[in-house]
Amino acid sequence: MRSILSRGLSWLAAALVGAVYGVAATIAHSFMLGPVPVGMIVGAIGCAALLIALRALTGDRWAALAAGLGMMALILIISQRGPGGSVVVPNTPLGNIWMYIASGIVLLTVMWPDTSRLRELSSSMSTSTTPRTPES
């Protein structure tokens, strides 16, 4: 029972951290330095780094999915028209590109294949097979 509780709480924490990263990156995505969308590049790198770190450190794609869902939920929420009529992510090409980039990062990170089993299988196969010597 304890592992279920700790796993659920870790997923909740991952979702909250993902939401914070998603909000920060969404607010910064429109910063341009000349023709270069610096805010979008830095935001995408930050969101990808969070999801990759969660996936690599926990070994659990569900933690990365929870963070990605938190990220996408808050991006969706702050993209709507606010009570005062303000919009953080306007319906512009830059705003639409940011939505697709963030979704793609989450999808790619969560769906990336788990290679740890392949490494374990490969190492066990190499230790179990011994080279044959020709019989004289």
N, C-alpha and C positions, 0 to 999 in steps of 0.2 A: 504493500500500500504506500509505503514511503517513497518508493521510486516513482510511482505514478504522480504523487503530489509534487515531488521535486522536479520531475520532467514537465509537468503542467506549469509550474511557476517559472521554470526557465523559458518555456515558450512564451509565457506572458511577458517576461522581462525582455525577451528578444523582440516581441511585437512592439513594445513601448520604445525600445531603442531604435528600431526600424522606423517607427513613426516620427521620432525626433529627427533622424537623418533625412527622412523624406520631406519633412517640413522645411528644414534648413536648406536642402538642395533645391526645393521648389521655389523658395523665396529668392535664392541666389541665381537661379537658372537664366534669368533675363539680363544679367550683367554682361555687357559687351565691351570689349577693348578694341575699338575700330570695327573691323568686320568679323572678328574672332569672338565666338560666344564662350568667353572664359568661365562664366558662372555655370553654364551647362556642362562644360568639360570637367571642372573641378567637382561639381555636384555628382556627376556620373562616376567619377573615380572614387569619391567618398562612399557612395552607396554601394558600388561594386566591392570596394575593400571591406566594408562591413559584412556584406553577405558572404564573401569568400572566406573571411576570417571566421565567421560563425560556422560555416560548413566545414572548414578545415580543423578548427579547434575542438568542436564538439563531435565531429564525425556523424552528425545527424542532419539529414536534409530537412527534417521537420522544423528544426530551430531556424534554419535559413528561410524556410517557407513562412514561418510565423513572422519573422522580421520583414520579409518581403510583403506580406499581406498588410502588416501595420504601416509599412511605407506607402503602399498603393492606396490604402484606405484614407490616409491623411492627405495624400496628393489629390484624391478624388474629392474629399470634403472641402479642402481650401480652394479647389478649382471652381467651385460653385459661386454664384453671385451671393455676396454677403448681405446682411440686413441693411447696411448703408448703401448698397449698390456697388461696392468695390469688388474687384475680381483680381486675385493674385496671379492666376494663369489665364491670360486672355486667349481668345480663340484666334490665335495668329499661327503662322507656320512654326515659329520658335516654340510656342506653347505646346502645339501638337507634337512636334519632334521630341520635346522633353517627356511627354507622356509615353510615347512609344519607346524611347530609350530606357526610361525607368522600368517599364513593363518587360522589355527585352532582357535587361540585366537580371531582374528577378527570375524570369523564366529560364534563362541560361544557367544561372547559378544553381537553381533548384533541380533542374533536369540533367545537370552534368553527371555522367556515370561515376559510380563509386569504384575506384580502382584498388581499394585496399584488399578486397578479396582476391583480385587477380595477383597482387604482389604476394599475398600469403600462399596462394596455390602454387605460384611459380617458385617460391623459395622452398616449399615442402617437396615439390617435384624434383628440384635440383639436389636436395639433400638425400632423398630416398633412392635416387638412381645412382648406382655406382658404375664407373666405367668397367667394361668387360675387358679382360685380358685374353689374348689368344692362348688356347691350350696347346701345349707342345706334345 
